[in-house]
């Protein structure tokens, strides 16, 4: 069973489509309009070895936080959906990783 999810979220502030493949290879296609956020999501996908596509349009002329917040909501929903019955998932874990380009 593929561990994937596609989430669409449209509000008065944002319009977001997010696709997640938990068994991917670290590929990312991120377009939120918030440069640093795009960079961090790309690194997350790379180091987690998941495939992540995010297309987001938001009211950036007001503030970045609506876009960042709503992408976070979509990402959480996608992880929950993609995990399905959560088979093989352990309850606790700890890991430290310096997230850089290498």
Biopython code that builds the backbone (N, CA, C, O; Angstrom):
import numpy as np
from Bio.PDB.StructureBuilder import StructureBuilder

atoms = [
    (1, "UNK", "N", (0.850, -1.180, 0.000)),
    (1, "UNK", "CA", (0.000, 0.000, 0.000)),
    (1, "UNK", "C", (0.895, 1.244, 0.000)),
    (1, "UNK", "O", (1.735, 1.396, 0.887)),
    (2, "UNK", "N", (0.728, 2.122, -0.973)),
    (2, "UNK", "CA", (1.590, 3.306, -1.035)),
    (2, "UNK", "C", (1.321, 4.247, 0.135)),
    (2, "UNK", "O", (0.176, 4.478, 0.523)),
    (3, "UNK", "N", (2.401, 4.779, 0.681)),
    (3, "UNK", "CA", (2.283, 5.720, 1.796)),
    (3, "UNK", "C", (2.399, 7.135, 1.239)),
    (3, "UNK", "O", (3.425, 7.801, 1.383)),
    (4, "UNK", "N", (1.322, 7.570, 0.602)),
    (4, "UNK", "CA", (1.288, 8.876, -0.045)),
    (4, "UNK", "C", (0.034, 9.624, 0.375)),
    (4, "UNK", "O", (-0.925, 9.041, 0.881)),
    (5, "UNK", "N", (0.068, 10.933, 0.150)),
    (5, "UNK", "CA", (-1.114, 11.754, 0.416)),
    (5, "UNK", "C", (-1.048, 13.013, -0.434)),
    (5, "UNK", "O", (0.031, 13.535, -0.715)),
    (6, "UNK", "N", (-2.208, 13.486, -0.834)),
    (6, "UNK", "CA", (-2.354, 14.785, -1.483)),
    (6, "UNK", "C", (-3.377, 15.566, -0.685)),
    (6, "UNK", "O", (-4.488, 15.095, -0.445)),
    (7, "UNK", "N", (-2.993, 16.759, -0.278)),
    (7, "UNK", "CA", (-3.860, 17.613, 0.527)),
    (7, "UNK", "C", (-4.077, 18.917, -0.229)),
    (7, "UNK", "O", (-3.124, 19.532, -0.707)),
    (8, "UNK", "N", (-5.321, 19.331, -0.334)),
    (8, "UNK", "CA", (-5.675, 20.632, -0.905)),
    (8, "UNK", "C", (-6.338, 21.452, 0.188)),
    (8, "UNK", "O", (-7.214, 20.962, 0.900)),
    (9, "UNK", "N", (-5.917, 22.696, 0.316)),
    (9, "UNK", "CA", (-6.499, 23.584, 1.326)),
    (9, "UNK", "C", (-6.695, 24.955, 0.693)),
    (9, "UNK", "O", (-5.756, 25.554, 0.170)),
    (10, "UNK", "N", (-7.921, 25.437, 0.748)),
    (10, "UNK", "CA", (-8.215, 26.764, 0.225)),
    (10, "UNK", "C", (-8.967, 27.546, 1.287)),
    (10, "UNK", "O", (-10.010, 27.113, 1.776)),
    (11, "UNK", "N", (-8.419, 28.707, 1.638)),
    (11, "UNK", "CA", (-9.060, 29.603, 2.597)),
    (11, "UNK", "C", (-9.126, 30.984, 1.959)),
    (11, "UNK", "O", (-8.736, 31.160, 0.805)),
    (12, "UNK", "N", (-9.611, 31.942, 2.696)),
    (12, "UNK", "CA", (-9.635, 33.312, 2.174)),
    (12, "UNK", "C", (-8.227, 33.900, 2.109)),
    (12, "UNK", "O", (-8.015, 34.940, 1.486)),
    (13, "UNK", "N", (-7.256, 33.229, 2.758)),
    (13, "UNK", "CA", (-5.889, 33.740, 2.809)),
    (13, "UNK", "C", (-4.899, 32.946, 1.958)),
    (13, "UNK", "O", (-3.890, 33.492, 1.510)),
    (14, "UNK", "N", (-5.182, 31.659, 1.734)),
    (14, "UNK", "CA", (-4.232, 30.810, 1.017)),
    (14, "UNK", "C", (-4.935, 29.805, 0.114)),
    (14, "UNK", "O", (-6.116, 29.504, 0.284)),
    (15, "UNK", "N", (-4.173, 29.298, -0.847)),
    (15, "UNK", "CA", (-4.607, 28.193, -1.702)),
    (15, "UNK", "C", (-3.397, 27.266, -1.840)),
    (15, "UNK", "O", (-2.390, 27.643, -2.439)),
    (16, "UNK", "N", (-3.496, 26.056, -1.288)),
    (16, "UNK", "CA", (-2.338, 25.173, -1.173)),
    (16, "UNK", "C", (-2.660, 23.785, -1.706)),
    (16, "UNK", "O", (-3.726, 23.232, -1.434)),
    (17, "UNK", "N", (-1.720, 23.231, -2.470)),
    (17, "UNK", "CA", (-1.730, 21.819, -2.839)),
    (17, "UNK", "C", (-0.406, 21.234, -2.379)),
    (17, "UNK", "O", (0.660, 21.752, -2.712)),
    (18, "UNK", "N", (-0.478, 20.150, -1.610)),
    (18, "UNK", "CA", (0.714, 19.500, -1.070)),
    (18, "UNK", "C", (0.630, 18.012, -1.351)),
    (18, "UNK", "O", (-0.393, 17.379, -1.088)),
    (19, "UNK", "N", (1.712, 17.454, -1.888)),
    (19, "UNK", "CA", (1.801, 16.013, -2.141)),
    (19, "UNK", "C", (3.000, 15.464, -1.381)),
    (19, "UNK", "O", (4.080, 16.055, -1.398)),
    (20, "UNK", "N", (2.804, 14.331, -0.714)),
    (20, "UNK", "CA", (3.848, 13.712, 0.094)),
    (20, "UNK", "C", (3.930, 12.227, -0.217)),
    (20, "UNK", "O", (2.910, 11.539, -0.273)),
    (21, "UNK", "N", (5.144, 11.736, -0.419)),
    (21, "UNK", "CA", (5.405, 10.304, -0.578)),
    (21, "UNK", "C", (6.442, 9.924, 0.470)),
    (21, "UNK", "O", (7.617, 10.269, 0.345)),
    (22, "UNK", "N", (6.003, 9.215, 1.502)),
    (22, "UNK", "CA", (6.901, 8.857, 2.597)),
    (22, "UNK", "C", (7.993, 7.891, 2.172)),
    (22, "UNK", "O", (9.019, 7.789, 2.845)),
    (23, "UNK", "N", (7.796, 7.184, 1.077)),
    (23, "UNK", "CA", (8.786, 6.227, 0.594)),
    (23, "UNK", "C", (9.515, 6.755, -0.638)),
    (23, "UNK", "O", (9.887, 5.993, -1.530)),
    (24, "UNK", "N", (9.707, 8.048, -0.670)),
    (24, "UNK", "CA", (10.356, 8.686, -1.802)),
    (24, "UNK", "C", (11.869, 8.624, -1.710)),
    (24, "UNK", "O", (12.440, 7.773, -1.027)),
    (25, "UNK", "N", (12.501, 9.550, -2.418)),
    (25, "UNK", "CA", (13.965, 9.559, -2.492)),
    (25, "UNK", "C", (14.567, 10.907, -2.114)),
    (25, "UNK", "O", (15.756, 11.136, -2.336)),
    (26, "UNK", "N", (13.765, 11.797, -1.548)),
    (26, "UNK", "CA", (14.281, 13.100, -1.140)),
    (26, "UNK", "C", (14.091, 14.191, -2.165)),
    (26, "UNK", "O", (14.723, 15.244, -2.075)),
    (27, "UNK", "N", (13.231, 13.958, -3.140)),
    (27, "UNK", "CA", (12.968, 14.958, -4.171)),
    (27, "UNK", "C", (11.963, 15.989, -3.657)),
    (27, "UNK", "O", (11.010, 15.646, -2.958)),
    (28, "UNK", "N", (12.189, 17.250, -4.011)),
    (28, "UNK", "CA", (11.291, 18.311, -3.567)),
    (28, "UNK", "C", (11.040, 19.300, -4.691)),
    (28, "UNK", "O", (11.939, 19.637, -5.462)),
    (29, "UNK", "N", (9.800, 19.755, -4.766)),
    (29, "UNK", "CA", (9.411, 20.848, -5.651)),
    (29, "UNK", "C", (8.553, 21.775, -4.802)),
    (29, "UNK", "O", (7.375, 21.508, -4.569)),
    (30, "UNK", "N", (9.152, 22.860, -4.347)),
    (30, "UNK", "CA", (8.518, 23.718, -3.353)),
    (30, "UNK", "C", (8.358, 25.122, -3.919)),
    (30, "UNK", "O", (9.320, 25.705, -4.419)),
    (31, "UNK", "N", (7.153, 25.664, -3.841)),
    (31, "UNK", "CA", (6.891, 27.034, -4.285)),
    (31, "UNK", "C", (5.854, 27.650, -3.357)),
    (31, "UNK", "O", (4.651, 27.509, -3.573)),
    (32, "UNK", "N", (6.336, 28.340, -2.318)),
    (32, "UNK", "CA", (5.421, 29.000, -1.377)),
    (32, "UNK", "C", (5.466, 30.513, -1.501)),
    (32, "UNK", "O", (4.578, 31.204, -1.000)),
    (33, "UNK", "N", (6.490, 31.033, -2.163)),
    (33, "UNK", "CA", (6.664, 32.473, -2.222)),
    (33, "UNK", "C", (7.452, 33.021, -1.047)),
    (33, "UNK", "O", (7.707, 34.224, -0.974)),
    (34, "UNK", "N", (7.842, 32.146, -0.123)),
    (34, "UNK", "CA", (8.633, 32.535, 1.049)),
    (34, "UNK", "C", (9.965, 31.796, 0.932)),
    (34, "UNK", "O", (10.050, 30.608, 1.244)),
    (35, "UNK", "N", (10.987, 32.488, 0.491)),
    (35, "UNK", "CA", (12.254, 31.865, 0.129)),
    (35, "UNK", "C", (12.867, 30.977, 1.196)),
    (35, "UNK", "O", (13.231, 29.836, 0.912)),
    (36, "UNK", "N", (12.987, 31.476, 2.415)),
    (36, "UNK", "CA", (13.608, 30.678, 3.470)),
    (36, "UNK", "C", (12.770, 29.453, 3.796)),
    (36, "UNK", "O", (13.318, 28.384, 4.068)),
    (37, "UNK", "N", (11.453, 29.591, 3.774)),
    (37, "UNK", "CA", (10.559, 28.461, 4.036)),
    (37, "UNK", "C", (10.713, 27.405, 2.940)),
    (37, "UNK", "O", (10.757, 26.210, 3.232)),
    (38, "UNK", "N", (10.796, 27.839, 1.686)),
    (38, "UNK", "CA", (11.039, 26.908, 0.576)),
    (38, "UNK", "C", (12.335, 26.130, 0.811)),
    (38, "UNK", "O", (12.385, 24.915, 0.622)),
    (39, "UNK", "N", (13.361, 26.836, 1.218)),
    (39, "UNK", "CA", (14.662, 26.222, 1.485)),
    (39, "UNK", "C", (14.553, 25.172, 2.590)),
    (39, "UNK", "O", (15.082, 24.070, 2.445)),
    (40, "UNK", "N", (13.882, 25.494, 3.679)),
    (40, "UNK", "CA", (13.764, 24.561, 4.801)),
    (40, "UNK", "C", (12.927, 23.337, 4.432)),
    (40, "UNK", "O", (13.257, 22.223, 4.839)),
    (41, "UNK", "N", (11.858, 23.524, 3.673)),
    (41, "UNK", "CA", (11.048, 22.383, 3.244)),
    (41, "UNK", "C", (11.828, 21.479, 2.291)),
    (41, "UNK", "O", (11.689, 20.256, 2.334)),
    (42, "UNK", "N", (12.644, 22.083, 1.435)),
    (42, "UNK", "CA", (13.485, 21.299, 0.533)),
    (42, "UNK", "C", (14.478, 20.454, 1.325)),
    (42, "UNK", "O", (14.672, 19.276, 1.024)),
    (43, "UNK", "N", (15.105, 21.051, 2.333)),
    (43, "UNK", "CA", (16.043, 20.300, 3.171)),
    (43, "UNK", "C", (15.340, 19.211, 3.969)),
    (43, "UNK", "O", (15.886, 18.123, 4.151)),
    (44, "UNK", "N", (14.141, 19.496, 4.443)),
    (44, "UNK", "CA", (13.376, 18.483, 5.169)),
    (44, "UNK", "C", (13.138, 17.261, 4.284)),
    (44, "UNK", "O", (13.357, 16.126, 4.708)),
    (45, "UNK", "N", (12.691, 17.501, 3.056)),
    (45, "UNK", "CA", (12.436, 16.390, 2.133)),
    (45, "UNK", "C", (13.716, 15.608, 1.854)),
    (45, "UNK", "O", (13.713, 14.377, 1.859)),
    (46, "UNK", "N", (14.804, 16.327, 1.612)),
    (46, "UNK", "CA", (16.074, 15.671, 1.292)),
    (46, "UNK", "C", (16.544, 14.788, 2.442)),
    (46, "UNK", "O", (16.855, 13.615, 2.235)),
    (47, "UNK", "N", (16.597, 15.335, 3.638)),
    (47, "UNK", "CA", (17.152, 14.600, 4.778)),
    (47, "UNK", "C", (16.196, 13.543, 5.325)),
    (47, "UNK", "O", (16.638, 12.583, 5.955)),
    (48, "UNK", "N", (14.903, 13.704, 5.096)),
    (48, "UNK", "CA", (13.931, 12.688, 5.525)),
    (48, "UNK", "C", (13.732, 11.619, 4.456)),
    (48, "UNK", "O", (13.065, 10.613, 4.696)),
    (49, "UNK", "N", (14.312, 11.838, 3.269)),
    (49, "UNK", "CA", (14.167, 10.911, 2.138)),
    (49, "UNK", "C", (12.702, 10.697, 1.777)),
    (49, "UNK", "O", (12.275, 9.578, 1.491)),
    (50, "UNK", "N", (11.941, 11.790, 1.795)),
    (50, "UNK", "CA", (10.552, 11.765, 1.338)),
    (50, "UNK", "C", (10.457, 12.661, 0.112)),
    (50, "UNK", "O", (11.261, 13.578, -0.054)),
    (51, "UNK", "N", (9.480, 12.399, -0.742)),
    (51, "UNK", "CA", (9.215, 13.287, -1.866)),
    (51, "UNK", "C", (8.119, 14.248, -1.444)),
    (51, "UNK", "O", (7.088, 13.835, -0.912)),
    (52, "UNK", "N", (8.350, 15.535, -1.685)),
    (52, "UNK", "CA", (7.421, 16.568, -1.239)),
    (52, "UNK", "C", (7.229, 17.595, -2.340)),
    (52, "UNK", "O", (8.197, 18.140, -2.871)),
    (53, "UNK", "N", (5.980, 17.854, -2.677)),
    (53, "UNK", "CA", (5.625, 18.909, -3.619)),
    (53, "UNK", "C", (4.675, 19.854, -2.917)),
    (53, "UNK", "O", (3.661, 19.429, -2.363)),
    (54, "UNK", "N", (5.003, 21.141, -2.940)),
    (54, "UNK", "CA", (4.148, 22.152, -2.319)),
    (54, "UNK", "C", (3.987, 23.303, -3.295)),
    (54, "UNK", "O", (4.971, 23.891, -3.745)),
    (55, "UNK", "N", (2.749, 23.619, -3.619)),
    (55, "UNK", "CA", (2.416, 24.818, -4.380)),
    (55, "UNK", "C", (1.463, 25.628, -3.522)),
    (55, "UNK", "O", (0.366, 25.174, -3.197)),
    (56, "UNK", "N", (1.887, 26.826, -3.158)),
    (56, "UNK", "CA", (1.077, 27.652, -2.267)),
    (56, "UNK", "C", (1.020, 29.080, -2.778)),
    (56, "UNK", "O", (2.033, 29.666, -3.162)),
    (57, "UNK", "N", (-0.177, 29.620, -2.775)),
    (57, "UNK", "CA", (-0.379, 31.037, -3.027)),
    (57, "UNK", "C", (-1.027, 31.598, -1.766)),
    (57, "UNK", "O", (-2.002, 31.051, -1.250)),
    (58, "UNK", "N", (-0.467, 32.694, -1.289)),
    (58, "UNK", "CA", (-1.015, 33.285, -0.076)),
    (58, "UNK", "C", (-0.991, 34.798, -0.144)),
    (58, "UNK", "O", (-0.480, 35.387, -1.097)),
    (59, "UNK", "N", (-1.551, 35.415, 0.882)),
    (59, "UNK", "CA", (-1.615, 36.871, 0.956)),
    (59, "UNK", "C", (-0.299, 37.425, 1.506)),
    (59, "UNK", "O", (-0.262, 38.047, 2.568)),
    (60, "UNK", "N", (0.779, 37.183, 0.755)),
    (60, "UNK", "CA", (2.111, 37.578, 1.197)),
    (60, "UNK", "C", (2.257, 39.089, 1.327)),
    (60, "UNK", "O", (3.152, 39.562, 2.028)),
    (61, "UNK", "N", (1.404, 39.846, 0.668)),
    (61, "UNK", "CA", (1.455, 41.302, 0.797)),
    (61, "UNK", "C", (1.042, 41.739, 2.206)),
    (61, "UNK", "O", (1.351, 42.854, 2.627)),
    (62, "UNK", "N", (0.347, 40.864, 2.928)),
    (62, "UNK", "CA", (-0.024, 41.153, 4.315)),
    (62, "UNK", "C", (1.047, 40.614, 5.252)),
    (62, "UNK", "O", (1.583, 41.350, 6.080)),
    (63, "UNK", "N", (1.357, 39.318, 5.118)),
    (63, "UNK", "CA", (2.354, 38.685, 5.991)),
    (63, "UNK", "C", (2.607, 37.269, 5.491)),
    (63, "UNK", "O", (1.766, 36.680, 4.812)),
    (64, "UNK", "N", (3.768, 36.733, 5.831)),
    (64, "UNK", "CA", (4.111, 35.362, 5.453)),
    (64, "UNK", "C", (3.417, 34.320, 6.317)),
    (64, "UNK", "O", (3.284, 33.167, 5.909)),
    (65, "UNK", "N", (2.976, 34.712, 7.501)),
    (65, "UNK", "CA", (2.574, 33.696, 8.483)),
    (65, "UNK", "C", (1.353, 32.886, 8.065)),
    (65, "UNK", "O", (1.237, 31.729, 8.470)),
    (66, "UNK", "N", (0.442, 33.439, 7.278)),
    (66, "UNK", "CA", (-0.716, 32.656, 6.835)),
    (66, "UNK", "C", (-0.266, 31.492, 5.955)),
    (66, "UNK", "O", (-0.753, 30.370, 6.095)),
    (67, "UNK", "N", (0.660, 31.770, 5.055)),
    (67, "UNK", "CA", (1.172, 30.727, 4.166)),
    (67, "UNK", "C", (1.927, 29.665, 4.951)),
    (67, "UNK", "O", (1.699, 28.470, 4.761)),
    (68, "UNK", "N", (2.823, 30.092, 5.828)),
    (68, "UNK", "CA", (3.616, 29.142, 6.621)),
    (68, "UNK", "C", (2.702, 28.290, 7.498)),
    (68, "UNK", "O", (2.860, 27.071, 7.563)),
    (69, "UNK", "N", (1.758, 28.923, 8.163)),
    (69, "UNK", "CA", (0.833, 28.206, 9.050)),
    (69, "UNK", "C", (0.003, 27.181, 8.275)),
    (69, "UNK", "O", (-0.124, 26.035, 8.707)),
    (70, "UNK", "N", (-0.555, 27.580, 7.145)),
    (70, "UNK", "CA", (-1.431, 26.679, 6.393)),
    (70, "UNK", "C", (-0.654, 25.548, 5.719)),
    (70, "UNK", "O", (-1.174, 24.438, 5.600)),
    (71, "UNK", "N", (0.577, 25.805, 5.276)),
    (71, "UNK", "CA", (1.406, 24.716, 4.749)),
    (71, "UNK", "C", (1.708, 23.727, 5.871)),
    (71, "UNK", "O", (1.703, 22.517, 5.645)),
    (72, "UNK", "N", (1.970, 24.226, 7.070)),
    (72, "UNK", "CA", (2.202, 23.339, 8.212)),
    (72, "UNK", "C", (1.001, 22.465, 8.514)),
    (72, "UNK", "O", (1.150, 21.279, 8.808)),
    (73, "UNK", "N", (-0.189, 23.042, 8.443)),
    (73, "UNK", "CA", (-1.422, 22.268, 8.647)),
    (73, "UNK", "C", (-1.524, 21.172, 7.584)),
    (73, "UNK", "O", (-1.824, 20.021, 7.898)),
    (74, "UNK", "N", (-1.272, 21.539, 6.324)),
    (74, "UNK", "CA", (-1.338, 20.563, 5.226)),
    (74, "UNK", "C", (-0.295, 19.466, 5.390)),
    (74, "UNK", "O", (-0.585, 18.296, 5.142)),
    (75, "UNK", "N", (0.914, 19.828, 5.804)),
    (75, "UNK", "CA", (1.967, 18.833, 5.981)),
    (75, "UNK", "C", (1.594, 17.844, 7.082)),
    (75, "UNK", "O", (1.797, 16.640, 6.928)),
    (76, "UNK", "N", (1.056, 18.339, 8.179)),
    (76, "UNK", "CA", (0.610, 17.447, 9.250)),
    (76, "UNK", "C", (-0.494, 16.513, 8.796)),
    (76, "UNK", "O", (-0.474, 15.324, 9.115)),
    (77, "UNK", "N", (-1.461, 17.041, 8.050)),
    (77, "UNK", "CA", (-2.545, 16.202, 7.534)),
    (77, "UNK", "C", (-2.003, 15.155, 6.562)),
    (77, "UNK", "O", (-2.463, 14.013, 6.554)),
    (78, "UNK", "N", (-1.029, 15.546, 5.746)),
    (78, "UNK", "CA", (-0.453, 14.613, 4.770)),
    (78, "UNK", "C", (0.296, 13.481, 5.467)),
    (78, "UNK", "O", (0.175, 12.322, 5.069)),
    (79, "UNK", "N", (1.063, 13.802, 6.495)),
    (79, "UNK", "CA", (1.780, 12.753, 7.229)),
    (79, "UNK", "C", (0.782, 11.800, 7.870)),
    (79, "UNK", "O", (0.940, 10.582, 7.784)),
    (80, "UNK", "N", (-0.243, 12.346, 8.512)),
    (80, "UNK", "CA", (-1.256, 11.499, 9.153)),
    (80, "UNK", "C", (-1.931, 10.586, 8.127)),
    (80, "UNK", "O", (-2.112, 9.396, 8.383)),
    (81, "UNK", "N", (-2.300, 11.130, 6.981)),
    (81, "UNK", "CA", (-2.966, 10.343, 5.942)),
    (81, "UNK", "C", (-2.025, 9.291, 5.357)),
    (81, "UNK", "O", (-2.407, 8.132, 5.192)),
    (82, "UNK", "N", (-0.793, 9.698, 5.044)),
    (82, "UNK", "CA", (0.158, 8.782, 4.407)),
    (82, "UNK", "C", (0.546, 7.623, 5.323)),
    (82, "UNK", "O", (0.847, 6.533, 4.835)),
    (83, "UNK", "N", (0.544, 7.835, 6.625)),
    (83, "UNK", "CA", (0.898, 6.760, 7.554)),
    (83, "UNK", "C", (-0.176, 5.688, 7.647)),
    (83, "UNK", "O", (0.100, 4.576, 8.096)),
    (84, "UNK", "N", (-1.392, 6.005, 7.232)),
    (84, "UNK", "CA", (-2.467, 5.012, 7.217)),
    (84, "UNK", "C", (-2.677, 4.374, 8.571)),
    (84, "UNK", "O", (-2.993, 5.065, 9.539)),
    (85, "UNK", "N", (-2.504, 3.054, 8.655)),
    (85, "UNK", "CA", (-2.732, 2.344, 9.921)),
    (85, "UNK", "C", (-1.516, 2.413, 10.850)),
    (85, "UNK", "O", (-1.531, 1.820, 11.929)),
    (86, "UNK", "N", (-0.487, 3.115, 10.449)),
    (86, "UNK", "CA", (0.725, 3.344, 11.244)),
    (86, "UNK", "C", (1.513, 2.070, 11.541)),
    (86, "UNK", "O", (2.262, 2.022, 12.516)),
    (87, "UNK", "N", (1.356, 1.057, 10.727)),
    (87, "UNK", "CA", (2.089, -0.196, 10.920)),
    (87, "UNK", "C", (3.592, 0.065, 10.881)),
    (87, "UNK", "O", (4.089, 0.735, 9.975)),
    (88, "UNK", "N", (4.309, -0.463, 11.863)),
    (88, "UNK", "CA", (5.758, -0.329, 11.920)),
    (88, "UNK", "C", (6.254, 0.985, 12.490)),
    (88, "UNK", "O", (7.462, 1.212, 12.547)),
    (89, "UNK", "N", (5.353, 1.852, 12.911)),
    (89, "UNK", "CA", (5.744, 3.141, 13.475)),
    (89, "UNK", "C", (5.909, 2.990, 14.983)),
    (89, "UNK", "O", (5.024, 2.475, 15.666)),
    (90, "UNK", "N", (7.044, 3.443, 15.490)),
    (90, "UNK", "CA", (7.293, 3.388, 16.929)),
    (90, "UNK", "C", (6.823, 4.687, 17.572)),
    (90, "UNK", "O", (6.767, 5.733, 16.925)),
    (91, "UNK", "N", (6.491, 4.603, 18.835)),
    (91, "UNK", "CA", (5.907, 5.746, 19.512)),
    (91, "UNK", "C", (6.923, 6.837, 19.824)),
    (91, "UNK", "O", (6.599, 8.019, 19.709)),
    (92, "UNK", "N", (8.130, 6.479, 20.213)),
    (92, "UNK", "CA", (9.118, 7.475, 20.616)),
    (92, "UNK", "C", (10.385, 7.331, 19.798)),
    (92, "UNK", "O", (10.712, 6.250, 19.307)),
    (93, "UNK", "N", (11.080, 8.423, 19.663)),
    (93, "UNK", "CA", (12.360, 8.397, 18.985)),
    (93, "UNK", "C", (13.106, 9.688, 19.251)),
    (93, "UNK", "O", (12.521, 10.670, 19.706)),
    (94, "UNK", "N", (14.382, 9.685, 18.969)),
    (94, "UNK", "CA", (15.202, 10.880, 19.140)),
    (94, "UNK", "C", (16.287, 10.860, 18.066)),
    (94, "UNK", "O", (16.904, 9.828, 17.803)),
    (95, "UNK", "N", (16.501, 12.005, 17.462)),
    (95, "UNK", "CA", (17.510, 12.096, 16.426)),
    (95, "UNK", "C", (17.935, 13.544, 16.303)),
    (95, "UNK", "O", (17.091, 14.440, 16.328)),
    (96, "UNK", "N", (19.219, 13.787, 16.170)),
    (96, "UNK", "CA", (19.737, 15.133, 15.961)),
    (96, "UNK", "C", (20.442, 15.158, 14.616)),
    (96, "UNK", "O", (21.245, 14.277, 14.307)),
    (97, "UNK", "N", (20.137, 16.176, 13.818)),
    (97, "UNK", "CA", (20.714, 16.266, 12.486)),
    (97, "UNK", "C", (20.987, 17.718, 12.139)),
    (97, "UNK", "O", (20.070, 18.539, 12.181)),
    (98, "UNK", "N", (22.220, 18.058, 11.800)),
    (98, "UNK", "CA", (22.463, 19.395, 11.275)),
    (98, "UNK", "C", (21.961, 19.435, 9.834)),
    (98, "UNK", "O", (22.457, 18.694, 8.986)),
    (99, "UNK", "N", (20.993, 20.286, 9.556)),
    (99, "UNK", "CA", (20.408, 20.332, 8.212)),
    (99, "UNK", "C", (21.157, 21.366, 7.374)),
    (99, "UNK", "O", (20.916, 22.568, 7.483)),
    (100, "UNK", "N", (22.054, 20.879, 6.550)),
    (100, "UNK", "CA", (22.741, 21.760, 5.625)),
    (100, "UNK", "C", (22.660, 21.174, 4.226)),
    (100, "UNK", "O", (21.977, 20.172, 4.013)),
    (101, "UNK", "N", (23.328, 21.768, 3.299)),
    (101, "UNK", "CA", (23.243, 21.378, 1.899)),
    (101, "UNK", "C", (23.963, 20.078, 1.570)),
    (101, "UNK", "O", (23.735, 19.514, 0.500)),
    (102, "UNK", "N", (24.821, 19.587, 2.452)),
    (102, "UNK", "CA", (25.646, 18.425, 2.115)),
    (102, "UNK", "C", (24.990, 17.118, 2.461)),
    (102, "UNK", "O", (25.571, 16.056, 2.233)),
]
sb = StructureBuilder()
sb.init_structure("model")
sb.init_model(0)
sb.init_chain("A")
sb.init_seg("    ")
for serial, (resi, resn, name, xyz) in enumerate(atoms, 1):
    if name == "N":
        sb.init_residue(resn, " ", resi, " ")
    sb.init_atom(name, np.array(xyz, "f"), 0.0, 1.0, " ", f" {name:<3s}", serial, name[0])
structure = sb.get_structure()
